[in-house]
């Protein structure tokens, strides 16, 4: 039976507040079971689930799972129902019915499907509360990121994602045809956010896509990801940036704990504890710890995947949260704009932040002297003439500055204990996946 259903729509989570009123619920049929002359429907919407009771002709109608419906009826208190209330339907309208067999059962507590199958049918899989929780938590992380930085005087900006050259030269770039020219998808907003600091905004941040044509097919890597970028002028050293990120993460995690408590509970996750001061270990000391404690010998420079995991294990073993800054990287493994450490020749004022065995941040102080920048470009075989639009603002006066970037999907996966960064992307792009 069809109805115009002109009453106010309410969400499942708010049903108990409307006891005794006539309301409309709209959503998907999660399940329908018949008992005597009644049908008990669990209806799912964006807020959760609610119970609907059908009787008579309404109960006799076929109602397939995942049909999209609108139900009107009176709200009655019932302690046995989800949320302590149910709708006793007087009208039901099927807005859309499934026309194909689902690729897997969506209405089980745990989804019985492989990750590849889940990604192949991604939009459908996201209907499952446990699968869809990751995007809700990620939204809360990003909201917390924005809120904290805006409160610290940072301006949210937008920078181009089609660029003429890469942030670090020509490596790991996706080429695109830009009218008559060859262009690339941006690896990061790095050069632009520095330019905006020099433009006088001093403190900027961006939430936007970044693209890396890295030939990796691991649980950590995505070819397209959401980068949370920060850049700040008038710093004294990279220590200011690490202090900022410490407070930023503490605020982000507190925001998630408040806004996404239901999702955290559903997944059995807890936000990481952020200490008052996150441990800071120079990379050469990290290598020494790996040699001494774990007998792991690797070339001086960047840490590999196992090294990151072991250093976090070491820090946690000392009774501290598995958060650690690795600092003072050699210039040979850092980008051309990295500020050279005047007290330690060959090293830079840069850092990575590791969480639970994985890098979530790369950052540091940047070079602000245009001549030093040009020389750094030349040492890497890059022509400063190709970076003139970037260098111009440095020639016109640039303050000491620096920043960092956080990968939103990787951070979300680590917070929730997911095994793969793809699980924290709505429609992931990796080494082999271009659809859906």
Buried (B, 14 or more C-beta within 10 A) or exposed (E): EEBEBEBEEBBBBBBBEBEEEBBBBBBBBBBBEEEEEBBBBBBBBEBBBBBBBBBEEBBEEEBEBBBBBBBBBBBBEBEEBBBEBBBBBBBBBBEEEEEEEBEBEBBEEEBEBEEEEBBBBBEBBBBBBBBBBBBBBBBBBBBBBBEBBEEBEBEEBEBEBEBEBBBBBEEBBBEBEEEEEEBBBBBBBBBBBBBBBBBEBBBBBBBBEBBBBBEEEEBBBBBBBBBBBBBBBEBEBBBBBBEBBBEBBBBBBBBBBEBBEBBBEBBEBEBBEBEEEBBBBBBBBBBEBBEEEBEBEEEEBBBEEEBBBBBBBBBBEEEBBBBBBBBBBBBEBBBBBBBBBEEEEEBBBBBBBBBBBBBBBBBBBBBBEBEBBBEBBEEEEBEBEBBEEBBEBBEEEBEBBBBBBBBBBBBBBBBBEBEBBBBBBBBBBBEEBEEE
